[in-house]
């Protein structure tokens, strides 16, 4: 079932305002439990974790910055 544009917009806002900060807290907690690693390795892990969180939500974020494609055209 495909989400409407309005639903995708709401979900993307929820993910950015609630989901992302929660994910950051989980990622930092995991890194603290792992222990101290060389700075370049830590940087690489944080970069990978920073990209991985968005992959499952790619369909939600796709096209959100553009206008609603389902909106009626007022200009004729």
FENGI-V303997 format. One line per field, one symbol per residue. burial: + if it has 24 or more other C-alpha atoms within 12 Angstrom, else -. A space follows every 10 residues. Layout:
BEGIN
burial = ???
END
This chain:
BEGIN
burial = ---------- -+-------- ------+--- ---------- -----+---- ---------+ +--------- ------
END
